[in-house]
Amino acid sequence: MTDRVQRRWQPDWRLWLLALLLLPVLVGLGIWQLNRAGEKEALLARWAQQLESGSWTEAVRAGLTDGQPVELRGQYVAAHQWLLDNRTRDGRPGYEVLTLFEPAAGPPVLVNRGWVQAPRRRDDLPGLVTPQGTVTIRARVADYPTPPVLEETQPETGWPRRVQALHPDEVKQQAPGAVDQLLRLEDPAQPGAYRADFAPDLMGPQTHYGYAAQWFTMAAVLLVLTVVASYRKQQGQNQDDAGND
């Protein structure tokens, strides 16, 4: 007599309950990532259109977004520069140089020109070289540097001015109408750039599509495993062998 293995549909309600609870969550996360990808594609298309138009005024009127690329023509205002303190690179102390910029058209804006090493003596400030005349810069929109300060410090006077943090209102005292975001130079090749190694933290549409595919795959695997686990093994007797007994 030979035994054979048979599988019969015997679902476990607890397993199916867990699957029915998790499945909508996984599918919902996949759909959310697809929506995020669509939003990101629309945002990138809008950025590209604004960049192509070259209108700083229109970009400001439409609303600047963190990470947005801009191309701007105008002049640096060397008389008003801030040195953002406690910025290190490769273990060396330094500053980020923040300089006012007057566009040919549109409101003024603060430009982060990148990092510069600090002199050995704390009382000394780095010598800054600022381009004269009209220049064209490529930069990305970023928030103002407002890191938490552990204790109040006495504001310094004179220029360039060393600061631990900077608020838009302080800049507007020197340049009324300045926008509430600043620009970070895109690379060290830009006019007036120091060590400009800023990289925007921007997740592209393809990344969202990849995450969506992962969530949908997990949902499919969950469903398949639940169905397979619902078929239970049972020992059955081979009918031909049973007839020979």
C-alpha positions in Angstrom: 0.0 0.0 0.0 1.3 3.4 -1.0 0.4 6.7 0.8 0.0 9.8 -1.2 -0.1 13.4 -0.1 -3.2 15.4 -0.8 -3.9 19.1 -0.2 -7.3 20.4 0.7 -8.6 23.9 1.1 -8.7 24.5 4.8 -8.1 28.2 5.5 -7.2 29.5 8.9 -9.4 32.4 9.7 -6.7 34.0 11.9 -4.2 34.0 9.0 -6.8 35.4 6.6 -7.7 38.1 9.1 -4.1 39.2 9.4 -3.7 39.2 5.6 -6.9 41.2 5.1 -5.6 43.8 7.6 -2.2 44.1 6.0 -3.1 43.9 2.3 -5.0 47.3 2.2 -2.1 48.9 4.0 0.5 47.6 1.6 -1.6 48.6 -1.5 -2.3 52.0 0.0 1.4 52.7 0.5 2.1 51.7 -3.1 -0.7 54.0 -4.3 0.7 56.8 -2.1 4.1 56.4 -3.6 2.6 56.6 -7.1 0.9 59.8 -6.2 4.1 61.2 -4.7 5.9 60.3 -8.0 3.2 62.2 -10.0 3.5 65.2 -7.7 7.3 65.2 -8.0 7.1 65.0 -11.8 4.7 68.0 -11.9 7.0 69.9 -9.6 10.1 69.2 -11.7 8.2 70.2 -14.8 7.2 73.5 -13.1 10.8 74.2 -12.0 12.0 73.5 -15.6 9.5 75.9 -17.0 10.4 78.7 -14.5 14.1 78.1 -15.1 13.6 78.3 -18.9 11.7 81.6 -18.5 14.5 83.1 -16.6 12.2 85.4 -14.6 13.2 85.7 -11.0 10.2 87.9 -10.3 7.8 85.3 -11.6 9.6 82.5 -9.7 9.2 84.5 -6.4 5.5 85.3 -7.2 4.8 81.6 -7.9 6.4 80.6 -4.6 9.9 79.3 -4.1 10.3 75.7 -3.1 13.2 74.0 -1.2 15.7 72.6 -3.8 14.3 74.6 -6.7 17.0 75.5 -9.3 17.2 79.2 -10.3 19.4 81.2 -12.6 19.8 84.8 -11.6 21.6 87.8 -13.0 22.6 90.7 -10.8 25.3 92.0 -8.4 26.6 90.9 -5.1 26.4 93.5 -2.3 29.9 93.2 -0.7 29.0 95.8 2.0 26.6 93.3 3.6 28.0 89.8 4.3 27.4 87.4 7.2 29.8 84.6 8.3 27.8 81.6 9.6 29.9 80.3 12.5 30.7 76.7 13.6 30.8 75.2 10.1 33.4 72.5 9.7 34.8 70.6 6.6 37.2 67.7 6.9 37.6 68.4 10.6 38.6 72.1 10.0 36.7 75.0 11.5 35.3 77.6 9.2 32.3 79.7 8.1 29.7 79.7 5.4 29.7 83.0 3.5 26.3 84.7 3.1 26.2 87.7 0.8 23.3 89.9 -0.3 22.5 89.7 -4.0 20.7 92.4 -6.0 19.0 90.9 -9.1 18.6 92.9 -12.2 14.9 92.6 -11.7 13.0 91.4 -8.6 13.5 91.4 -4.9 17.0 91.0 -3.3 18.0 87.6 -1.9 20.7 86.2 0.3 23.2 83.9 -1.4 25.2 81.2 0.4 28.5 81.2 -1.4 29.9 78.2 0.4 32.5 77.3 3.0 35.7 79.1 3.8 38.3 78.1 6.4 38.6 80.2 9.5 41.9 81.9 10.5 43.8 80.4 13.4 43.0 83.3 15.7 39.4 83.6 16.8 39.6 87.4 16.6 40.5 87.3 13.0 38.0 87.0 10.2 38.7 85.5 6.7 39.4 87.9 3.9 36.5 87.7 1.5 36.8 88.4 -2.2 33.5 89.4 -3.8 32.9 89.7 -7.6 32.3 93.2 -8.8 29.8 94.1 -11.5 27.0 92.0 -13.0 27.3 88.3 -12.8 25.0 85.3 -13.6 24.7 82.6 -10.9 23.0 79.2 -10.8 21.8 78.2 -7.4 19.1 76.3 -5.5 16.6 77.5 -3.0 17.2 76.6 0.6 15.9 77.6 4.1 17.7 80.2 6.2 20.3 78.8 8.6 18.5 78.8 11.9 20.2 76.1 14.0 19.5 75.9 17.7 21.7 78.2 19.7 22.5 77.0 23.2 22.9 80.4 24.7 22.3 84.0 23.7 25.3 85.7 22.2 25.9 89.4 21.9 25.3 90.6 18.3 28.4 91.6 16.5 28.8 94.9 14.7 30.6 95.7 11.5 31.0 93.8 8.3 31.4 91.0 7.5 29.3 90.0 10.6 29.8 86.7 12.3 26.6 85.0 13.4 25.5 81.7 15.0 22.2 81.8 13.2 20.4 84.1 10.8 16.8 85.1 10.5 15.2 86.7 7.4 14.1 89.8 9.4 17.8 90.6 10.2 18.6 90.6 6.5 15.5 92.7 5.7 16.9 95.4 7.9 19.7 95.8 5.3 17.6 94.9 2.3 13.9 95.6 2.7 11.8 93.2 0.6 14.3 90.4 0.6 12.8 87.0 0.1 12.4 84.7 3.0 14.5 81.9 1.5 18.2 82.0 0.5 20.0 80.6 -2.5 22.9 78.2 -2.3 25.4 78.3 -5.2 25.1 75.1 -7.3 28.8 74.4 -7.6 32.3 75.9 -7.0 32.4 77.1 -10.6 29.8 79.8 -9.9 30.9 83.4 -9.7 31.9 84.3 -6.1 31.8 80.6 -4.9 34.0 79.3 -2.2 33.6 75.6 -1.3 30.1 75.2 -2.6 29.4 71.5 -2.1 25.7 71.7 -1.2 23.6 68.9 -2.6 19.8 69.2 -2.3 18.0 66.4 -0.6 15.5 65.8 -3.4 14.0 62.4 -4.0 13.2 62.0 -7.7 10.1 60.4 -9.3 11.9 57.2 -10.1 12.7 56.6 -6.5 9.0 56.9 -5.6 8.2 54.5 -8.5 10.7 52.0 -7.0 9.2 52.2 -3.6 5.7 51.7 -5.1 6.9 48.6 -6.9 8.2 47.2 -3.6 5.0 47.8 -1.7 2.9 46.2 -4.5 5.3 43.2 -4.6 5.0 42.7 -0.9 1.2 42.8 -1.2 1.3 40.2 -3.9 3.7 37.9 -2.0 1.4 38.2 1.1 -1.6 37.2 -0.9 0.1 34.2 -2.5 1.6 32.9 0.7 -1.8 33.2 2.5 -3.5 31.2 -0.3 -0.7 28.5 -0.3 -0.9 28.2 3.5 -4.6 27.6 3.3 -4.1 24.3 1.5 -3.4 21.7 4.2 -1.6 18.4 3.7 -3.6 15.2 4.2 -2.5 11.6 4.0 -4.6 9.6 1.5 -4.5 6.0 0.4 -3.7 5.2 -3.2 -6.9 3.6 -4.5 -5.2 1.1 -6.7 -3.1 -0.3 -3.8 -6.1 -0.3 -1.5 -8.0 -2.5 -4.0 -5.2 -5.1 -4.0 -5.4 -5.7 -0.2 
